[in-house]
Amino acid sequence: MTDSMNEGPYSKPPFSSIVHALPGTVTASRKSPSSETDAQGGGESPREPRVSEAGAEETKFPGLLRGRCPGCQFGLPLLSEAMASKLLRAVILGPPGSGKGTVCQRIAQNFGLQHLSSGHFLRENIKANTEVGDMAKQYIEKGLLVPDHVITRLMLLELENRRGEHWLLDGFPRTLVQAEALDRLCDLDLVITLNIPFETLKDRLSRRWIHPPSGRVYNLDFNPPHVHGMDDVTGEPLVQQEDDKPEAVAARLRQYKDVAKPVIELYKSRGVLHQFSGTETNKIWPYVYTLFSNKITPVQSKEAY
């Protein structure tokens, strides 16, 4: 793959200008490459217009194929040569208990995408005592949500280190502010959202136990630990989060719905949103697999999970 093909998803304002435009003064310990400077001498450059698949193929420049792709809707068969050479940028949305983690693991396994979890990066930065990790820790210890400007800085720094990779974002963006910040960095190719009935979510969450240091999640019905109450890897005790308990679930799901609605509407208006509804991940998965197969060549069969 040539450098020009890799640059397509990032042909937006320089990363440094996006991060410094965010409110707050928090930075992570990792720094963006010093070679990234604004060719125009400062400030954000105008958002480049999207082009149709036909128009991009006409120019024979795969880097132009970003964001919406009218010719690549769910169910259509073959990828164009230009699209096949483009790095895939995807996001998964869904309420707590919707099975995002399971679906992400299967996508990563079947298509070779990097599964980028905001929760994982938060834990890693807190453990490493980075500046952004210490800031996030202050909010978490008070039982508060990590603010937009903190999580956005963290995730944009992680994405900056993964310019040449296909990736799938999990847990980011959660809010419209976060989505707009991501939008200034790159255009997304796919956004999938999982619509699971409330009763199913309530049942799943009430049966969910986690290993806090690693973030590993267990469900007593369909993914139980080998030893009851113990993490499979470390043998340490599992806990049930306070907001996974039945009395807290309803409020938690209402909060997700209110915050996620404008994000979902944004991606729906862009033509990149695909919604999947159901009560069982195994029944939803074949449709997700087909969708991704129309964007990127699988590395193994969908049965391998």
Salt bridges, closest charged atoms under 4 A:
GLU36 OE2 - ARG163 NH2 1.93
GLU44 OE2 - ARG184 NE 3.56
GLU48 OE1 - ARG66 NH1 3.73
GLU141 OE2 - LYS137 NZ 3.92
GLU158 OE2 - ARG30 NH2 2.27
GLU158 OE1 - ARG162 NH1 2.85
GLU160 OE2 - ARG163 NE 3.44
GLU165 OE1 - ARG162 NE 3.99
ASP170 OD2 - HIS115 NE2 2.95
ASP183 OD2 - ARG47 NH1 2.76
ASP183 OD1 - ARG270 NH1 2.91
ASP187 OD1 - LYS12 NZ 2.98
ASP187 OD1 - ARG47 NH2 2.73
ASP187 OD1 - ARG50 NH2 3.17
ASP187 OD2 - ARG66 NE 3.46
ASP189 OD1 - LYS86 NZ 2.59
GLU199 OE1 - LYS202 NZ 3.34
ASP221 OD1 - ARG207 NH2 3.16
ASP231 OD2 - HIS211 ND1 3.81
ASP231 OD2 - ARG216 NH2 2.82
ASP232 OD2 - HIS226 NE2 3.65
GLU236 OE1 - HIS211 NE2 2.57
GLU242 OE2 - LYS245 NZ 2.97
ASP243 OD1 - ARG252 NH1 3.54
ASP244 OD2 - ARG208 NE 3.21
ASP244 OD1 - ARG252 NH1 2.36
GLU280 OE2 - LYS283 NZ 3.58
